[in-house]
Amino acid sequence: MSNKHERKFLINMLVGLVFTSGGIASIIYSTFTKENEHDWIFWAAIPIVAINAGLLFMGSSVVHKVKSDLIRRQKQKGGKSDRIDPI
């Protein structure tokens, strides 16, 4: 990992996947348990917050991935143009 954007990409992607998976798991849990059907607002709020947070983190990771790729491409381009070809 050469720059901080690559690190942030990896961390944000993992956090986003955890939040999104947790939101989906809470939907499945609330669907298959019939214990308290009156607290549906609570079980609706958990997936909404978790999935939106997961999508936010994954979107942020995509931005960091693009920045990382642009920095890498700029370094490669800059390295090639600095060389002087012998005659």
N, C-alpha and C positions, 0 to 999 in steps of 0.2 A: 504494500500500500504506500504509494508515493506521496500522496497529499491528504490534507484533512477532509477533503470532500469525498474521497473514497471511503474513509473511515465512517463519516457521517452517513453515507449511503448505506453501508452495511448495517449500522446500528439502527437507523430509522426504518430500514426494510424489515429487520427482525422485530422491532417493537410494533410496527404496523401489522405484521402477520399475527403477532400474539393478540393484539387488540381485536382484529377482525375475527380470528378464530374463536376468541372468547365470546364475542358477540353472537356468533353463529351457534356456539355451544349453549349459550344461555337461551337462545330461541328454542333450540331442540329440547333443553331441559324443561322450560316452561310449557312446551307443547305436550310433553309426555307425562307430566306430573299433574295430578288432579286434586292435590291437597287443598290449596287455597286459591280458589278461582276469583276471589274478590280483590286480590292485590295485583290485578293484571296491569295496572298503571306502572307499578314498580318493575314488573317483568317486561314491560314495553320500554321503559326508560333505559334499562341496562343495555339491551342490544343497540338501541339508538345511539347512545353515547359511545359504546365500545366500537361499533362499526364505523361511525364517523371519525373517531379518533384514529382508528386503524387506517382509514382512507387518507386522512390528513398526514399521518406519518409516512405512508407509502408514496403519496404525492411529493412530499418533501424529499424523500429518498431519490425519486426520479430526477428532481431538480439538481440534487447533489451529484448524481451520476452524470448528468449532462455537463455540469460544470467540470467535473473530473475529466471527462473525455475531451472537453475543449482545452483544458489546461495541458493535457498530455499531447494533444494534436499541435498546440501552439509551441510546446517545447520541441517536438520533433521537427516542426517546420523551421523554427528558429535555429536549430542545430545544423540543418542542411544548408541554409542560406548563408551561414557564417563561414563556411569553408571556402577557401580560394582554390580553384582548380589550377594545377600547374600547366604551363603552356607546352 
